[in-house]
């Protein structure tokens, strides 16, 4: 991660003070209390679960390097067994943390990799920041809790071209999925997104270019531009680097109820697959459901 906040009250600065306190227990307690308070302030949404904050200071590696990390662990209940003579009892514990089965935790770590690299102009030179979040998936780093890595730790994802291209794809896809248009229009727009990233020969991508080229409706264009602005995505052109999004552009997948899925190569979808919304058969109450008609411009080659 990139270190964004470097002020005197930032977690990075607190980490620096803890590392430089040289084992001063009183100062460690005071600084770790400040870190816990800052996390409480960052948790502005009532839906964010509480937890236990663990602050660790130590060294790692060879040659040795100093680090400080913060763990937010969300507690869960469990039982412990106690043997007293021939009697075996189970005792319920309301708050257990960091057990092998518990994945509800987040970690932020600050590592001083090169003490001599820091300067007055760039105080974070020689420092590295790392994030672990149980919400992060292999295909989507952006699912990490923003309140934790940004609001609390003062970190941000590095803004290289590959990451920004992946971010453009993820944000635009989310906008299309939630847009107030019918399902057939959403399919067309998702096809357009794949075309814009894979087939368009331009070396850059830009919010306004995609909006004006593919969205058509002025209201939808304005909503998309506003949405990308709210997500702090740059309005200027960025270099297109598909290295982190290739796997997601390879296939289009439609998911229906009853665990029914339809998958096709993204670059063949628009030419060989036609998806239509049709009226289904009325139920006993006279309600007509919406069904989906899929036409594949080819015959069945094999079945499993």
C-alpha positions as CSV (number, residue, x, y, z in Angstrom):
1,X,0.0,0.0,0.0
2,X,1.0,3.7,-0.4
3,X,1.2,5.8,2.7
4,X,-1.0,8.8,2.3
5,X,-1.3,10.4,5.7
6,X,2.0,11.4,7.4
7,X,0.8,14.0,10.0
8,X,1.6,13.9,13.7
9,X,-1.6,12.1,14.4
10,X,-1.4,9.5,11.6
11,X,-1.0,5.8,12.3
12,X,2.3,5.9,10.3
13,X,3.7,8.6,12.6
14,X,2.5,6.7,15.6
15,X,4.2,3.5,14.3
16,X,7.4,5.6,13.8
17,X,7.2,6.8,17.4
18,X,6.5,3.3,18.8
19,X,9.5,1.9,16.9
20,X,11.7,4.8,18.1
21,X,10.6,4.5,21.7
22,X,13.1,1.7,22.2
23,X,10.9,-0.5,24.4
24,X,9.5,2.3,26.5
25,X,6.4,0.5,27.9
26,X,4.7,3.7,29.1
27,X,5.0,5.4,25.8
28,X,3.9,2.2,24.0
29,X,0.7,2.1,26.1
30,X,-0.1,5.7,25.4
31,X,0.6,5.5,21.7
32,X,-1.4,2.3,21.2
33,X,-4.3,3.8,23.1
34,X,-4.2,6.7,20.6
35,X,-4.3,4.2,17.7
36,X,-7.3,2.4,19.2
37,X,-9.1,5.7,19.6
38,X,-8.4,6.7,16.0
39,X,-9.9,3.4,14.8
40,X,-13.0,4.1,16.8
41,X,-13.3,7.5,15.2
42,X,-12.9,6.0,11.7
43,X,-15.8,3.6,12.3
44,X,-18.5,6.1,11.4
45,X,-21.1,3.6,10.1
46,X,-23.2,1.8,12.6
47,X,-23.1,-1.4,10.5
48,X,-19.3,-1.7,11.1
49,X,-18.8,-4.4,13.7
50,X,-16.8,-3.7,16.8
51,X,-13.7,-5.7,17.8
52,X,-10.5,-5.9,19.7
53,X,-7.5,-3.9,18.7
54,X,-4.0,-5.5,19.1
55,X,-0.9,-3.4,18.6
56,X,2.4,-5.2,18.0
57,X,5.9,-3.8,17.8
58,X,8.9,-6.0,16.9
59,X,11.5,-6.9,14.4
60,X,11.7,-9.2,11.4
61,X,14.0,-10.3,8.7
62,X,17.8,-10.5,8.2
63,X,19.2,-7.9,8.3
64,X,16.8,-7.0,11.1
65,X,14.1,-4.4,10.4
66,X,11.6,-2.8,12.8
67,X,7.9,-2.9,12.3
68,X,4.6,-2.0,13.9
69,X,1.3,-3.6,13.1
70,X,-2.3,-3.2,14.1
71,X,-4.8,-6.0,14.2
72,X,-8.6,-5.5,14.4
73,X,-10.1,-8.8,15.4
74,X,-13.9,-9.3,15.6
75,X,-14.8,-11.6,18.5
76,X,-17.0,-14.6,18.3
77,X,-18.3,-17.1,20.9
78,X,-17.0,-20.5,21.6
79,X,-16.6,-23.2,24.2
80,X,-13.6,-24.4,26.3
81,X,-13.5,-27.7,28.1
82,X,-12.3,-28.1,31.7
83,X,-11.4,-31.4,33.3
84,X,-11.9,-31.6,37.1
85,X,-11.2,-35.1,38.3
86,X,-13.7,-37.3,36.5
87,X,-16.0,-34.4,35.6
88,X,-15.8,-32.8,32.2
89,X,-17.4,-29.4,31.8
90,X,-17.9,-27.0,28.9
91,X,-17.5,-23.3,29.6
92,X,-18.9,-20.8,27.1
93,X,-16.6,-17.9,26.3
94,X,-18.4,-14.9,24.8
95,X,-15.4,-13.2,23.1
96,X,-12.8,-15.3,21.4
97,X,-10.3,-13.7,18.9
98,X,-7.6,-14.9,16.5
99,X,-8.6,-18.6,16.6
100,X,-7.7,-20.7,13.6
101,X,-11.3,-20.7,12.4
102,X,-11.8,-17.0,12.7
103,X,-11.2,-15.0,9.5
104,X,-12.9,-11.8,10.6
105,X,-9.8,-9.7,11.1
106,X,-7.9,-6.9,9.4
107,X,-4.2,-6.1,9.7
108,X,-2.2,-3.0,8.8
109,X,1.6,-3.1,9.1
110,X,4.3,-0.4,8.8
111,X,7.8,-1.7,8.2
112,X,10.9,0.5,8.3
113,X,12.9,-1.1,5.5
114,X,15.6,1.5,5.2
115,X,16.1,4.0,8.1
116,X,18.6,6.1,6.1
117,X,16.3,6.7,3.2
118,X,13.9,9.1,4.9
119,X,14.3,12.8,4.3
120,X,12.5,15.9,5.5
121,X,10.8,16.3,2.2
122,X,9.8,12.6,1.9
123,X,9.6,11.2,5.5
124,X,8.1,7.9,4.4
125,X,11.0,7.0,2.1
126,X,12.4,3.7,3.3
127,X,9.0,2.7,4.8
128,X,6.6,0.0,3.5
129,X,3.0,-0.4,4.3
130,X,1.0,-3.6,4.1
131,X,-2.7,-4.5,4.3
132,X,-4.6,-7.7,5.0
133,X,-8.4,-7.7,4.9
134,X,-10.6,-10.8,5.1
135,X,-12.9,-9.0,2.5
136,X,-10.2,-8.9,-0.2
137,X,-10.5,-11.5,-2.9
138,X,-7.9,-12.6,-5.5
139,X,-10.0,-11.0,-8.2
140,X,-10.9,-7.8,-6.5
141,X,-8.6,-5.9,-4.1
142,X,-11.1,-3.0,-4.0
143,X,-13.4,-5.0,-1.8
144,X,-11.2,-4.1,1.2
145,X,-12.9,-2.0,3.9
146,X,-12.2,1.6,3.0
147,X,-12.8,2.8,6.6
148,X,-9.9,0.6,7.7
149,X,-7.2,1.2,5.2
150,X,-8.0,4.8,4.3
151,X,-10.0,6.3,7.1
152,X,-8.0,4.7,9.8
153,X,-4.6,3.7,8.5
154,X,-4.2,6.6,6.1
155,X,-3.2,4.2,3.2
156,X,-4.3,4.0,-0.4
157,X,-3.8,1.5,-3.2
158,X,-0.8,2.5,-5.4
159,X,-2.0,4.4,-8.4
160,X,-0.2,2.7,-11.2
161,X,-1.7,2.1,-14.6
162,X,-2.6,-1.5,-14.1
163,X,-4.5,-0.8,-10.9
164,X,-6.3,2.2,-12.3
165,X,-7.4,0.2,-15.3
166,X,-8.7,-2.5,-13.0
167,X,-10.4,0.1,-10.9
168,X,-12.1,1.6,-14.0
169,X,-13.4,-1.8,-15.0
170,X,-14.7,-2.6,-11.5
171,X,-16.4,0.7,-10.9
172,X,-17.9,0.9,-14.4
173,X,-19.2,-2.6,-14.1
174,X,-20.8,-1.8,-10.7
175,X,-22.4,1.3,-12.1
176,X,-23.9,-0.6,-15.0
177,X,-25.2,-3.4,-12.7
178,X,-27.0,-0.9,-10.6
179,X,-28.2,1.5,-13.4
180,X,-31.9,2.1,-13.8
181,X,-32.1,0.4,-17.2
182,X,-33.5,-3.0,-18.3
183,X,-31.5,-6.2,-18.2
184,X,-31.0,-6.2,-22.0
185,X,-29.5,-2.7,-21.9
186,X,-27.2,-3.8,-19.1
187,X,-25.9,-6.7,-21.2
188,X,-25.3,-4.3,-24.1
189,X,-23.4,-1.9,-21.8
190,X,-21.3,-4.7,-20.3
191,X,-20.4,-5.8,-23.8
192,X,-19.5,-2.3,-24.6
193,X,-17.2,-2.1,-21.6
194,X,-15.3,-5.2,-22.7
195,X,-15.1,-3.8,-26.2
196,X,-13.8,-0.5,-25.0
197,X,-11.0,-2.1,-22.9
198,X,-10.0,-5.0,-25.3
199,X,-10.9,-4.0,-28.8
200,X,-10.4,-0.3,-28.8
201,X,-6.8,0.4,-30.0
202,X,-6.4,3.6,-28.0
203,X,-3.5,3.6,-25.5
204,X,-5.6,5.4,-22.8
205,X,-9.0,5.1,-21.2
206,X,-11.1,8.0,-19.9
207,X,-14.5,8.3,-18.2
208,X,-15.8,10.9,-20.6
209,X,-14.8,8.9,-23.7
210,X,-16.6,5.8,-22.5
211,X,-19.6,7.8,-21.4
212,X,-20.0,9.7,-24.7
213,X,-19.2,6.7,-26.9
214,X,-21.3,4.0,-25.3
215,X,-23.9,5.3,-22.8
216,X,-25.9,7.3,-25.2
217,X,-28.6,8.7,-22.9
218,X,-27.6,12.1,-21.4
219,X,-29.1,11.3,-18.0
220,X,-27.1,8.1,-17.8
221,X,-24.0,9.9,-18.9
222,X,-24.4,12.5,-16.1
223,X,-25.1,9.8,-13.5
224,X,-22.0,7.8,-14.6
225,X,-19.7,10.8,-14.5
226,X,-21.0,11.8,-11.1
227,X,-20.6,8.2,-9.8
228,X,-17.0,8.0,-11.0
229,X,-16.3,11.4,-9.4
230,X,-17.8,10.2,-6.1
231,X,-15.4,7.2,-6.2
232,X,-12.5,9.6,-6.7
233,X,-11.6,8.1,-10.1
234,X,-9.6,10.6,-12.2
235,X,-11.5,12.4,-15.0
236,X,-8.3,12.7,-17.0
237,X,-7.0,10.0,-19.5
238,X,-5.0,7.2,-17.9
239,X,-2.7,4.7,-19.6
240,X,-4.4,1.4,-20.4
241,X,-2.8,-1.6,-18.8
242,X,-4.8,-4.7,-18.9
243,X,-2.4,-6.9,-16.9
244,X,-4.5,-7.1,-13.8
245,X,-7.9,-7.4,-15.5
246,X,-7.2,-9.9,-18.3
247,X,-8.9,-12.8,-16.5
248,X,-12.1,-10.9,-15.9
249,X,-12.2,-9.8,-19.6
250,X,-11.8,-13.3,-20.8
251,X,-15.4,-14.6,-20.1
252,X,-18.9,-13.2,-19.6
253,X,-21.1,-15.0,-17.2
254,X,-24.8,-14.8,-16.6
255,X,-26.2,-16.1,-13.4
256,X,-29.9,-17.1,-12.9
257,X,-31.8,-18.6,-10.1
258,X,-31.7,-22.4,-9.3
259,X,-27.9,-22.3,-9.7
260,X,-28.2,-21.9,-13.5
261,X,-25.2,-20.2,-15.2
262,X,-24.3,-19.3,-18.8
263,X,-20.7,-18.6,-19.7
264,X,-19.3,-17.5,-23.0
265,X,-16.0,-15.9,-24.2
266,X,-16.3,-12.1,-23.8
267,X,-15.0,-11.4,-27.3
268,X,-17.6,-13.8,-28.9
269,X,-20.6,-12.8,-26.7
270,X,-21.9,-9.9,-28.7
271,X,-21.7,-11.7,-32.1
272,X,-23.0,-15.1,-31.1
273,X,-25.2,-14.7,-28.1
274,X,-28.6,-12.9,-28.1
275,X,-30.3,-12.3,-24.7
276,X,-33.9,-11.2,-24.5
277,X,-36.3,-10.6,-21.7
278,X,-39.7,-12.2,-22.4
279,X,-43.0,-12.7,-20.6
280,X,-43.3,-16.1,-18.9
281,X,-46.3,-18.2,-18.0
282,X,-48.7,-16.7,-15.6
283,X,-48.9,-18.3,-12.2
284,X,-52.0,-19.3,-10.2
285,X,-52.5,-15.6,-9.2
286,X,-52.3,-14.3,-12.7
287,X,-48.9,-12.8,-12.2
288,X,-46.7,-12.9,-15.3
289,X,-43.0,-13.4,-14.5
290,X,-40.1,-12.2,-16.6
291,X,-38.1,-15.0,-18.2
292,X,-34.9,-14.8,-20.2
293,X,-34.5,-16.1,-23.8
294,X,-31.0,-16.9,-24.9
295,X,-30.2,-17.6,-28.5
296,X,-26.8,-19.0,-29.4
297,X,-25.9,-18.7,-33.1
298,X,-24.4,-22.2,-33.2
299,X,-25.4,-25.8,-32.6
300,X,-24.5,-27.9,-29.5
301,X,-21.1,-29.4,-29.9
302,X,-20.9,-31.4,-26.7
303,X,-22.8,-32.0,-23.4
304,X,-21.8,-33.1,-19.9
